[in-house]
Amino acid sequence: MRKKPKRIGLAIVGAGRVGLIRGELAARHPEVDWIGLAEINPERGEIVREKCGADFVTTDFRELLSRPEVNAVVVSTDEHLHVDPVVFAAERRLPMLIEKPLATDLGESAATLAAIEKTGVDAVMGYTQRFRRRWLVAKEKVGSGALGEVTMVTSRAFMNRLVAIDNYRRSDNRAEVTPMVISGTHALDIVMWLMEARKPVEVYARSVNKALGPTWQGVDGTGYTITFDDGAIYHGVISWALPEIWPGAVYSLEIGAVGTEGVLTIDDTHRDIVLATNLIQAEGYAPDKRRHVDFLTSYPVGDMALGELRGPMREETNSWLNRVSLGVPTQHATAREGHNRLMLTKAIDLSAKLKRPVKLPITADDVAAAN
Ligand SMILES: NC(=O)c1ccc[n+]([C@@H]2O[C@H](COP(=O)([O-])OP(=O)(O)OC[C@H]3O[C@@H](n4cnc5c(N)ncnc54)[C@H](O)[C@@H]3O)[C@@H](O)[C@H]2O)c1
């Protein structure tokens, strides 16, 4: 029997770029009756309140999450600031959409997952790429055995350094801002989702830091090999140190999966849609005025067109609101998968630091022992 939709009172904690996008989308969703915002920067809170016609705004997420109207929460604070609102919302048994990563500290991530699982609340993660048709088709084909048994996967993620600089600028703990934890996690999630039933047992990685290191004490890029219990291997590389003038404004990805019976290759580099203009560009995540050539659609959340965001974050947000309202299943990553992705990215960074293979899984103690 068709279910009667539940009306939604939505709390958004963190009204930055992503909070605004989610808020504008929620404002157009037919089941959303009420939107409240918590934003520590009051000026920003006011701008976003106006843009999405929110009913309530505060600087205190506890005040927002205690409101009687609230029955669903988006946590879209900075990467290292998800934990407190997530734990508070879990205690109130509020269903959540949490931006990636679950936390940036592995111990905090484990404690956050435990708080979520203790209450049994429905908490999912913003691994937005899962909402794109190309990755869904890949998932379907690998899952239905079109490649036979998958034995090797490779991913190459290349990112404009504008993204890295923006992240280093925003952080007060640069050691936690690595390309794997912040951005490589998207490519990793797609591959681990494709390899769902497999158990990763070991990782070996190396990092380089010659471009971003001197100014930002950052990491340019990391190459890694994950081995699975059945002998399958996944080799990945991410660099977020491509020059600012690189035409890809944000993310470009290539993935190949080889199986005993077939191969699947996916070109997600956005080289198929190129804009060149004498006029100054304002495309992407952190626009650079020297860029006059653009591989369009490289911003993973989507693109503004005819006044609305088009693309994966729209699909993802609407799908999650339907999950809350109708109780329908969706392909969102679970909080447990979110914790697993953080554990893997931390293990990759740990292996690169120690310059030796690391057995999986790791815990916060393994990370602490290396510091
Ligand atoms: N899924 C994707 O494709 C995608 C893309 C970009 C960013 N993200 C993720 O979304 C999250 C937010 O990123 P962003 O680009 O919007 O960052 P942002 O800096 O634009 O926004 C974060 C906002 O949270 C606010 N904030 C911080 N702590 C708060 C608190 N305790 N209470 C209320 N407000 C608080 C900040 O003032 C800021 O306005 C990050 O986890 C990021 O990794 C996901």
The ligand as a Gaussian input file, in Angstrom:
#p B3LYP/6-31G(d) Opt

LIG

0 1
 N       29.247000      15.995000      -1.237000
 C       29.991000      16.881000      -1.858000
 O       30.206000      16.795000      -3.070000
 C       30.568000      18.018000      -1.079000
 C       31.057000      19.152000      -1.741000
 C       31.578000      20.194000      -0.980000
 C       31.625000      20.069000       0.412000
 N       31.157000      18.954000       1.019000
 C       31.199000      18.816000       2.487000
 O       30.223000      19.659000       3.065000
 C       30.685000      20.163000       4.328000
 C       30.613000      21.685000       4.328000
 O       31.414000      22.184000       3.268000
 P       31.199000      23.672000       2.695000
 O       31.971000      23.729000       1.448000
 O       29.755000      23.998000       2.711000
 O       31.962000      24.489000       3.837000
 P       31.669000      26.017000       4.271000
 O       32.896000      26.460000       4.994000
 O       31.191000      26.796000       3.113000
 O       30.464000      25.867000       5.297000
 C       30.559000      25.384000       6.614000
 C       29.687000      26.300000       7.472000
 O       29.488000      25.693000       8.758000
 C       29.486000      26.760000       9.723000
 N       29.706000      26.160000      11.036000
 C       30.856000      25.607000      11.529000
 N       30.641000      25.103000      12.758000
 C       29.336000      25.327000      13.065000
 C       28.521000      25.019000      14.195000
 N       29.001000      24.377000      15.255000
 N       27.231000      25.402000      14.169000
 C       26.712000      26.057000      13.095000
 N       27.444000      26.376000      11.992000
 C       28.740000      26.008000      11.973000
 C       30.577000      27.683000       9.244000
 O       30.456000      28.974000       9.802000
 C       30.336000      27.658000       7.722000
 O       29.440000      28.682000       7.317000
 C       32.093000      19.588000       4.507000
 O       32.022000      18.420000       5.281000
 C       32.514000      19.249000       3.084000
 O       33.464000      18.203000       2.990000
 C       30.608000      17.942000       0.297000

